[in-house]
C-alpha cells in the first residue's frame, strides 16, 4: 500500500471520529423540549439557584399534577413546583428596572412564559421585594382577605374573582407576608379557573418552607 493511500485512509477515519464526537444529545421522545431547556439552563449569575428532587421518592400529586422539590437559595426557601411546567427564577440584576423594587421572582406556568416586560408574568408567581405590606395590598383591595400562615409565618390571604373592562372571570389568590425584612407575594391568576387548578396553587403555597 502506498504512503499516499495510507495517509488518505487515516485522515478519513479521523474525520468520521470527529463527527461522532460533535453529535448533540437528543431529547427523549415525549418530553417537552422547552421545559427541559428551562430546567437545564445555566443557574442565575448569583450561582445560588439549585433544583432538588429526592431520589427514589414518588413525587406528590394534586389536581392531576405531579410536583418536584425546588430550592431557591438566593432567598432561602423550598417549594414543590409543578413538574413538567415552564418555570424561571430571576435575581435582582436580571429584573433590573422592569419591576422596580423587586429582588427575586420565581414564575411557573403550564404554558410558555412571557418576558418580564409584560404585565402578566405567569399563572403562579413568588415575588420577593422590599416593599411594604400596605403598598402591595393596594393591588388586592377588591378581594376578600383572611388571616393564615405560610411557611410558619403569619400571612394575609386575598381571594376573589375579577370582572371588569380588562378581564372577565379572572380568579386571583394571593398570600402576603414578611420574613427577615423582605416582603413576599405568592400569587395565582387564571381566567375561568377550576377548583383543580386552584388546588395545584394551594399545594405550592402550602409547601413553602424556609431554611433554618
C-alpha positions in Angstrom: 0.0 0.0 0.0 1.4 3.4 -1.0 2.1 6.0 1.7 -0.3 8.5 0.0 -3.2 6.0 0.2 -2.4 5.2 3.8 -2.4 8.9 4.8 -5.7 9.3 3.0 -7.4 6.4 4.8 -6.1 7.7 8.2 -7.5 11.2 7.5 -10.9 9.7 6.7 -11.0 7.8 10.0 -10.2 11.0 11.9 -12.9 13.0 10.2 -15.6 10.3 10.9 -14.5 10.1 14.5 -14.7 13.8 15.0 -18.2 13.9 13.5 -19.3 11.4 16.0 -18.0 13.4 19.0 -19.8 16.5 17.8 -23.2 14.9 17.7 -25.7 16.6 20.1 -27.7 14.6 22.6 -31.4 14.2 21.7 -34.4 14.8 23.9 -36.2 11.6 24.8 -39.5 11.0 23.0 -42.5 12.5 24.7 -40.6 15.2 26.7 -41.3 18.9 26.3 -38.0 20.3 24.9 -38.8 23.9 26.1 -39.5 22.7 29.6 -36.1 20.8 29.6 -34.4 24.0 28.4 -35.8 25.9 31.3 -34.9 23.3 33.8 -31.4 22.7 32.4 -30.4 26.3 31.7 -27.4 27.7 33.5 -28.0 29.0 37.0 -28.5 32.7 37.5 -25.3 34.7 37.8 -25.6 34.7 41.6 -24.8 31.0 41.5 -27.4 30.4 44.2 -30.1 28.5 42.3 -30.5 24.8 42.8 -33.0 22.2 41.9 -33.6 19.1 44.0 -35.8 16.0 43.9 -35.4 13.1 46.3 -34.0 10.1 44.6 -36.3 7.1 44.6 -39.2 9.1 46.0 -42.6 9.2 44.3 -43.5 12.9 43.7 -46.7 14.1 45.3 -49.7 14.8 43.2 -52.5 17.3 43.4 -55.2 18.2 40.9 -53.7 15.7 38.5 -50.3 17.5 38.6 -47.1 15.9 40.0 -44.5 18.0 41.9 -40.8 18.2 42.2 -38.9 19.9 45.0 -37.3 23.3 44.2 -34.8 25.2 46.4 -34.2 28.9 46.0 -31.0 29.5 47.9 -30.9 33.2 46.9 -33.8 33.8 49.2 -33.7 30.7 51.4 -37.0 28.8 50.7 -38.0 25.5 49.3 -41.3 24.7 47.5 -43.0 22.0 45.5 -43.1 23.2 41.9 -45.4 21.6 39.3 -43.4 19.0 37.4 -43.2 19.5 33.6 -44.3 23.1 33.8 -42.3 26.0 32.4 -40.5 27.9 35.1 -38.0 30.6 35.6 -36.0 32.2 38.5 -34.9 35.8 38.2 -32.5 37.5 40.5 -32.4 41.3 41.1 -29.9 42.3 38.4 -31.8 40.3 35.8 -35.1 42.0 36.8 -33.4 45.4 36.7 -35.7 48.4 36.2 -38.5 46.3 34.5 -40.1 45.9 38.0 -38.6 48.4 40.4 -38.1 47.3 44.0 -38.4 43.6 43.2 -35.5 41.5 44.4 -36.4 38.0 43.2 -39.0 36.2 41.1 -40.0 32.6 40.8 -42.5 32.1 38.0 -44.2 28.9 36.7 -47.0 28.2 34.2 -48.0 25.2 32.1 -47.7 27.5 29.0 -44.5 29.2 27.7 -43.6 32.2 29.9 -43.8 35.8 28.6 -41.0 38.3 29.0 -40.7 40.3 32.2 -41.7 43.4 30.3 -45.3 42.1 30.1 -47.9 42.8 32.8 -48.8 39.1 33.1 -45.8 37.0 34.3 -47.3 33.6 34.7 -50.0 31.6 36.5 -48.1 31.3 39.7 -45.5 33.9 40.9 -43.4 34.2 44.1 -42.3 37.8 44.4 -39.7 39.0 46.9 -39.3 42.7 47.5 -38.5 45.5 50.0 -42.0 47.0 49.5 -44.3 47.4 52.5 -47.3 45.2 53.0 -49.6 48.2 52.7 -48.0 49.0 49.3 -48.6 45.6 47.8 -52.1 45.3 49.4 -53.2 48.1 47.1 -53.2 45.6 44.3 -55.8 43.3 46.0 -58.0 45.9 47.7 -61.0 44.5 45.8 -60.5 40.9 47.1 -61.7 39.3 50.4 -58.9 38.9 53.0 -58.3 36.4 55.8 -55.6 35.6 58.3 -53.4 32.5 57.7 -49.8 31.3 57.9 -47.3 30.4 55.2 -44.1 28.7 56.0 -44.7 29.2 59.7 -45.1 32.9 59.2 -48.3 34.9 59.8 -49.8 36.0 56.5 -52.8 37.5 54.8 -54.7 35.6 52.2 -56.6 37.6 49.5 -59.1 35.8 47.2 -61.7 36.7 44.7 -62.9 36.9 41.1 -62.4 39.9 38.9 -64.9 41.0 36.2 -64.2 44.4 34.7 -63.3 46.1 31.5 -59.9 44.5 31.5 -60.6 40.9 32.4 -63.6 38.5 32.7 -63.9 35.8 35.3 -60.3 36.0 36.5 -59.6 34.2 39.7 -56.9 35.8 41.9 -55.4 34.2 45.1 -52.6 36.0 46.8 -50.6 35.4 50.1 -48.8 38.4 51.5 -46.3 38.2 54.4 -42.9 39.4 55.6 -39.8 37.4 56.6 -36.4 38.7 57.6 -37.0 42.2 56.3 -38.4 41.0 53.0 -41.9 41.1 51.7 -43.3 38.0 49.9 -46.2 37.8 47.5 -47.3 34.3 46.3 -49.9 35.0 43.6 -52.2 32.9 41.4 -54.2 34.4 38.4 -56.3 32.4 36.0 -59.2 33.1 33.7 -62.0 30.6 34.1 -60.2 28.9 36.9 -61.2 25.5 38.1 -61.0 24.0 41.6 -58.4 21.5 40.5 -56.2 24.3 39.1 -56.5 26.3 42.3 -55.6 23.1 44.3 -52.3 23.0 42.5 -51.5 26.6 43.5 -52.6 25.9 47.1 -50.2 22.9 47.2 -47.3 25.1 46.0 -48.1 27.8 48.6 -48.6 25.4 51.5 -45.3 23.6 50.6 -43.2 26.7 51.1 -40.6 26.2 53.9 -37.7 28.4 54.9 -34.2 27.2 55.6 -33.3 27.2 59.3 
